[in-house]
Amino acid sequence: MKNYFVIHGSFGDNKEHWIPWLQQQIKNKGYDCYAITFPIGKDIQTYDSWSRELDRYKDKINSDTIFIARSIGAIFVVKYILLNNLKIKKLISISGFNCFIDVPDYDYVNKTFFLKKIKGFEKRCSQRICIFSDNDPYVPYYLLDMFPYNIKAKRLFIAGGGHFNCESGYKKFELLLKLI
């Protein structure tokens, strides 16, 4: 059965930006949508702590599952799917990246999420889309531009989209509804 997971970014939660709106839109269509709040903060936001949280939903992840992930959440999903040898239908990455961004607090909490090599994700996820912008205040453009190539994804560039958060005007994200 088709279901959805919405994954937030560093220092985030499931009540921020467009996440509650999107979750409600998906539920209105009759689908299950899990917007999990992962552990955040120094020394508690790690790949392992996030993985343990998602493990509680592992039985719901299947070949019809669609993940929508922002920022560090995107590489978290890639790593989780690869390390757990799972198959999903689609990943929509919003401002996803896989490298240090030269912002000390974020680099500190993000360091365990990164992969040195991303190999075979396209065999585990049949559809991959990366949405990114040219004026993201957190993630350098070249890292955002590189991520779709790393996961062999369709690139969806939105000029002036920032980090696709409330500060960038994204309390709703209509494009995501069309893509899911």
C-alpha positions in Angstrom: 0.0 0.0 0.0 1.3 3.5 -0.9 2.3 5.6 2.1 4.4 8.6 2.8 7.2 9.7 5.1 8.1 13.4 5.6 11.6 13.9 7.1 12.7 17.2 8.5 16.2 18.7 8.6 18.8 19.5 11.2 17.5 21.2 14.4 14.0 20.8 12.9 10.8 19.0 13.8 7.5 17.8 12.1 5.6 21.0 13.0 7.7 23.4 10.9 7.5 25.0 7.5 5.2 23.2 5.0 5.4 19.8 6.8 2.1 19.9 8.7 0.3 21.3 5.6 1.7 18.5 3.4 0.9 15.8 5.9 -2.7 17.0 6.0 -3.0 17.1 2.2 -1.7 13.6 1.9 -4.1 12.3 4.7 -7.0 14.1 2.9 -6.3 11.9 -0.1 -6.7 8.8 2.1 -3.0 7.8 2.5 -1.0 7.2 5.6 1.6 9.9 6.1 4.3 9.8 8.9 6.0 13.0 9.8 8.4 11.9 12.5 10.3 14.2 14.8 13.8 13.0 15.1 16.2 13.7 18.0 17.9 17.1 17.5 20.7 19.0 19.1 24.4 18.5 19.7 25.4 15.0 20.7 21.9 13.6 20.2 21.3 14.3 16.5 23.2 11.5 14.8 22.5 9.0 12.0 22.2 6.3 14.7 19.6 8.2 16.8 17.6 9.0 13.7 17.9 5.5 12.4 16.6 4.1 15.7 13.5 6.4 15.4 12.8 5.3 11.8 13.3 1.7 12.7 10.0 1.9 14.7 8.3 2.4 11.3 10.4 0.0 9.2 7.5 -2.5 8.8 5.6 0.3 7.0 8.4 1.0 4.4 7.8 -0.9 1.2 8.2 -0.6 -2.6 5.2 1.8 -2.7 6.6 4.2 -0.1 7.4 7.8 -0.9 9.8 9.8 1.1 9.8 13.6 1.1 13.0 14.8 2.9 14.4 18.3 3.5 18.0 19.2 3.9 20.0 16.6 5.9 16.9 14.4 5.9 17.6 13.6 2.2 21.0 11.9 2.8 19.6 10.3 5.9 17.0 8.6 3.8 19.5 7.5 1.2 21.8 6.1 3.8 19.0 4.4 5.7 17.6 2.7 2.6 21.1 1.5 1.5 22.2 0.2 4.8 18.9 -1.6 5.5 18.7 -3.0 1.9 15.1 -1.6 1.5 13.2 -0.7 -1.7 11.1 2.4 -2.0 9.1 4.0 -4.8 10.3 7.6 -4.6 12.5 10.1 -2.9 11.8 13.8 -3.2 14.8 15.7 -1.8 14.4 19.4 -0.9 17.7 21.2 -0.5 19.5 17.8 0.0 23.2 17.5 0.3 26.0 15.1 1.3 28.9 17.2 2.5 30.0 19.7 5.2 28.5 23.1 4.6 31.0 25.2 6.6 28.5 26.1 9.3 30.0 24.8 12.5 26.8 23.8 14.5 25.3 22.1 11.5 28.5 20.4 10.4 28.9 19.0 13.9 25.4 17.4 14.1 25.4 16.4 10.4 28.8 14.6 10.2 27.4 11.1 10.9 24.9 11.3 8.1 27.3 11.7 5.2 28.3 8.9 2.8 31.7 8.8 1.1 30.2 7.0 -1.8 26.6 6.6 -2.9 26.4 3.4 -4.9 23.3 1.6 -6.1 20.6 3.9 -4.6 18.8 4.0 -8.0 18.3 0.2 -7.7 16.6 0.8 -4.3 14.5 3.8 -5.3 12.8 3.8 -8.7 12.1 7.6 -8.8 14.4 10.3 -7.5 13.8 14.1 -7.6 15.9 16.8 -6.2 14.5 20.3 -5.7 17.1 23.0 -5.0 17.6 26.7 -5.3 20.3 29.3 -6.2 20.0 31.3 -3.0 19.9 28.8 -0.1 21.3 30.6 2.9 22.6 27.4 4.5 23.8 25.0 1.8 26.2 26.2 -0.9 24.8 26.0 -4.4 27.5 23.7 -5.7 26.6 21.1 -3.0 22.9 21.3 -3.8 23.7 21.0 -7.5 25.9 18.0 -6.9 23.4 15.9 -4.9 21.1 15.0 -7.9 24.1 13.6 -9.7 25.2 11.6 -6.6 21.8 9.8 -6.4 21.1 9.9 -10.2 18.0 12.0 -9.7 15.9 14.4 -11.8 16.9 18.0 -11.1 14.3 20.5 -10.3 15.8 24.0 -9.9 13.7 26.8 -8.4 15.3 30.2 -8.6 15.0 32.2 -5.4 13.6 29.3 -3.3 16.0 29.7 -0.5 16.0 26.7 1.8 12.3 26.1 1.1 11.3 27.0 4.6 8.9 29.6 6.2 11.6 32.2 6.0 11.6 31.7 2.2 7.8 31.9 2.0 7.1 28.1 2.1 4.3 27.6 4.6 2.7 25.5 1.8 4.5 23.8 -1.0 2.0 23.1 -3.8 4.7 21.7 -6.1 5.2 18.7 -3.8 1.5 17.8 -4.2 2.0 17.5 -7.9 5.2 15.5 -7.5 3.8 12.9 -5.2 
